[in-house]
Amino acid sequence: MATIYHITTRKEWKEAEKKGVYESASLKEEAFIHCCDLQQMRAVLKRYYEGQKGLVALLLETEKLSHPLKYEQSPSVKEMFPHVYGPINLDAVEEVIDLS
């Protein structure tokens, strides 16, 4: 079972539960949803979310995603990151982890 993580706010997650699908702003702006592997999460939280409250991590089962998953290089940190090219179907969310 392969898993990846997406960091979002509790509020955005609650909206997704009502809507039946999760979409982030990056999906409209960049055509994909940013994700990370477990070993990348600490650095991602520090780089982009430091000091923010009300965060959760969505643990995603990659085989259940209904849209393509691609690993692509980040130009800023020279690492490969998983990107989901479409909305995240809620049945791919295995767990919602409270981060703050």
Backbone bond lengths (Angstrom), bond angles and torsions (degrees), N, CA, C in turn:
res aa  C-N    CA-C-N  psi(-1)  N-CA   C-N-CA  omega(-1)  CA-C   N-CA-C  phi
1 M - - - 1.454 - - 1.525 108.96 -
2 A 1.330 117.83 113.63 1.462 122.67 178.05 1.522 109.36 -91.00
3 T 1.310 114.89 136.19 1.461 119.61 -179.49 1.527 110.24 -131.31
4 I 1.330 114.72 151.96 1.455 123.86 172.97 1.519 107.13 -136.92
5 Y 1.319 116.97 173.44 1.465 121.90 -177.22 1.523 110.63 -128.45
6 H 1.309 114.95 147.23 1.465 121.87 170.70 1.520 106.91 -128.31
7 I 1.316 116.54 130.62 1.463 122.24 179.90 1.527 108.64 -97.74
8 T 1.316 115.03 132.31 1.454 121.14 179.82 1.531 108.69 -150.14
9 T 1.308 115.83 -174.84 1.461 119.44 177.27 1.527 109.59 -96.40
10 R 1.321 115.46 156.55 1.457 120.77 175.96 1.530 110.01 -57.15
11 K 1.331 115.85 -40.58 1.467 121.53 -178.89 1.533 110.78 -61.75
12 E 1.341 117.54 -46.76 1.460 120.38 179.35 1.528 111.44 -64.24
13 W 1.335 116.99 -35.50 1.456 120.45 177.72 1.525 110.68 -66.17
14 K 1.324 116.85 -43.34 1.476 120.32 179.19 1.534 110.38 -61.33
15 E 1.341 116.61 -39.41 1.465 120.62 177.68 1.526 110.63 -63.40
16 A 1.332 116.47 -40.08 1.461 120.91 178.78 1.533 110.72 -63.61
17 E 1.324 116.60 -40.67 1.463 119.82 178.74 1.525 110.71 -60.34
18 K 1.318 117.11 -39.61 1.471 120.89 178.46 1.525 111.34 -69.33
19 K 1.333 115.53 -40.11 1.463 122.61 -176.58 1.533 112.29 -76.61
20 G 1.334 116.56 -28.42 1.455 120.70 -179.82 1.521 114.45 92.79
21 V 1.337 116.92 2.95 1.458 122.72 179.79 1.527 108.04 -159.02
22 Y 1.345 116.98 148.28 1.465 120.43 179.84 1.529 109.97 -104.30
23 E 1.328 115.32 128.61 1.457 122.55 175.25 1.526 107.65 -131.42
24 S 1.320 116.26 137.53 1.462 119.75 175.83 1.521 108.70 -107.63
25 A 1.329 116.19 166.21 1.469 120.50 177.67 1.524 111.24 -59.04
26 S 1.332 116.86 -34.09 1.470 119.55 -178.41 1.529 112.40 -64.34
27 L 1.323 117.44 -24.59 1.459 120.24 178.71 1.522 110.14 -62.37
28 K 1.315 116.93 -41.79 1.466 121.21 178.09 1.522 111.35 -75.89
29 E 1.326 116.82 -38.03 1.468 121.48 -175.60 1.527 113.41 -79.96
30 E 1.341 117.44 -37.75 1.465 121.19 -173.21 1.523 113.84 -122.91
31 A 1.299 117.61 -3.08 1.473 124.82 178.86 1.527 113.43 76.43
32 F 1.340 118.36 11.43 1.461 120.69 176.29 1.519 110.57 -152.35
33 I 1.335 115.66 165.36 1.462 122.78 177.11 1.525 107.57 -106.77
34 H 1.326 115.60 124.86 1.463 121.89 179.29 1.521 111.07 -68.76
35 C 1.321 116.35 134.25 1.459 122.51 175.59 1.524 108.25 -135.67
36 C 1.318 115.91 177.54 1.461 120.45 177.12 1.519 109.05 -151.11
37 D 1.329 114.47 163.18 1.457 120.98 172.48 1.523 107.89 -86.24
38 L 1.322 116.92 164.87 1.458 121.30 -177.81 1.525 111.50 -55.74
39 Q 1.323 118.35 -44.44 1.459 120.65 -177.30 1.526 112.87 -69.24
40 Q 1.325 118.51 -14.01 1.464 122.42 178.00 1.527 112.47 -94.12
41 M 1.323 117.48 -14.05 1.463 120.39 -170.13 1.527 113.58 -61.18
42 R 1.315 118.32 -45.37 1.464 120.43 -177.95 1.536 111.14 -57.91
43 A 1.321 117.24 -45.78 1.467 120.99 180.00 1.531 111.42 -66.38
44 V 1.324 117.05 -38.82 1.467 120.86 178.28 1.530 110.18 -64.01
45 L 1.329 116.77 -44.15 1.469 120.16 178.20 1.527 111.00 -60.73
46 K 1.310 116.80 -43.41 1.467 120.50 179.94 1.524 111.38 -66.59
47 R 1.329 116.96 -43.26 1.466 121.99 -175.48 1.527 112.83 -70.34
48 Y 1.329 117.86 -40.19 1.470 120.59 -170.83 1.528 115.93 -116.13
49 Y 1.327 118.46 -16.62 1.461 120.20 -171.51 1.522 114.32 -127.81
50 E 1.314 118.32 7.30 1.465 120.85 -175.11 1.533 111.05 -55.04
51 G 1.324 115.37 130.05 1.461 121.66 178.60 1.514 114.68 84.87
52 Q 1.317 118.92 -7.89 1.462 120.93 -179.37 1.524 110.40 -81.35
53 K 1.301 115.64 145.54 1.465 122.78 178.39 1.528 109.40 -111.50
54 G 1.315 115.03 164.19 1.466 119.97 175.68 1.518 113.50 75.00
55 L 1.335 117.50 29.53 1.457 121.04 -178.67 1.521 112.13 -95.39
56 V 1.332 114.61 148.44 1.462 122.06 172.39 1.521 108.04 -134.11
57 A 1.324 115.02 156.41 1.461 121.03 172.20 1.521 107.54 -113.16
58 L 1.309 115.89 129.63 1.456 120.99 176.00 1.523 107.61 -91.55
59 L 1.310 116.87 119.93 1.461 122.44 176.13 1.519 106.57 -86.63
60 L 1.320 116.56 114.52 1.459 121.74 -173.35 1.525 111.32 -107.30
61 E 1.307 115.80 132.42 1.462 123.09 173.76 1.529 106.20 -86.16
62 T 1.335 116.53 109.92 1.464 120.33 -170.88 1.529 113.07 -62.71
63 E 1.316 117.95 -33.47 1.462 120.31 -179.41 1.532 112.64 -68.74
64 K 1.313 116.68 -18.73 1.461 120.23 -179.40 1.529 113.09 -93.12
65 L 1.321 117.98 -8.51 1.468 120.43 179.50 1.523 110.15 -63.16
66 S 1.320 116.61 134.64 1.455 119.83 -179.28 1.526 112.81 -91.03
67 H 1.331 117.30 -2.00 1.462 121.90 177.91 1.520 109.44 -124.13
68 P 1.333 116.83 158.10 1.462 120.26 -175.71 1.532 114.02 -59.53
69 L 1.331 114.34 143.46 1.462 123.46 175.19 1.520 107.21 -115.57
70 K 1.333 116.03 126.72 1.460 120.73 178.73 1.519 108.78 -130.51
71 Y 1.320 116.19 138.26 1.463 121.53 171.52 1.519 107.24 -92.24
72 E 1.339 114.82 124.64 1.461 119.87 -177.09 1.527 109.98 -135.09
73 Q 1.320 114.71 150.60 1.465 120.43 -177.48 1.518 111.08 -75.66
74 S 1.343 114.75 133.74 1.454 121.34 172.89 1.529 107.25 -84.36
75 P 1.324 117.29 126.43 1.464 118.65 -179.91 1.533 113.16 -68.80
76 S 1.313 117.01 -24.19 1.470 119.51 -175.85 1.519 113.82 -81.42
77 V 1.337 118.49 -32.96 1.466 120.13 -176.79 1.530 113.08 -121.98
78 K 1.321 117.51 2.72 1.474 122.14 176.25 1.524 113.07 54.96
79 E 1.326 115.84 43.39 1.468 122.47 175.63 1.518 108.44 -127.33
80 M 1.316 115.96 156.89 1.457 121.65 175.21 1.534 108.51 -88.58
81 F 1.330 115.87 129.27 1.458 121.54 179.17 1.520 110.05 -124.18
82 P 1.342 117.24 146.17 1.463 120.34 176.61 1.531 111.35 -78.38
83 H 1.325 115.17 136.59 1.461 122.50 177.51 1.524 108.21 -127.10
84 V 1.318 116.38 133.36 1.462 121.73 177.13 1.528 107.45 -101.24
85 Y 1.319 116.07 120.50 1.460 122.65 -176.12 1.526 111.44 -92.92
86 G 1.317 114.93 67.73 1.456 122.30 177.82 1.512 108.92 152.94
87 P 1.320 117.46 173.30 1.462 120.65 177.85 1.531 111.03 -61.16
88 I 1.309 115.86 152.18 1.463 121.62 177.42 1.524 108.84 -91.05
89 N 1.319 115.07 119.15 1.467 120.15 176.74 1.533 108.56 -72.42
90 L 1.314 116.68 137.49 1.457 121.61 -172.78 1.523 113.62 -64.35
91 D 1.314 118.68 -26.30 1.458 118.87 179.03 1.536 112.56 -72.59
92 A 1.330 117.79 -9.01 1.476 121.32 174.33 1.525 111.43 -85.20
93 V 1.334 116.77 -10.92 1.473 121.28 179.61 1.526 108.58 -85.21
94 E 1.327 115.76 107.68 1.462 122.08 -178.11 1.523 112.22 -81.03
95 E 1.329 115.57 -31.98 1.466 120.32 -176.55 1.516 109.41 -158.02
96 V 1.313 116.36 148.52 1.467 122.79 172.95 1.522 105.99 -114.35
97 I 1.331 115.93 115.92 1.458 122.08 -174.25 1.516 110.31 -103.84
98 D 1.320 116.76 121.65 1.457 121.88 179.12 1.527 109.53 -72.11
99 L 1.339 117.10 122.96 1.459 121.40 -179.54 1.514 114.01 -103.28
100 S 1.320 117.15 -25.45 1.473 120.30 178.70 1.518 110.64 -161.19
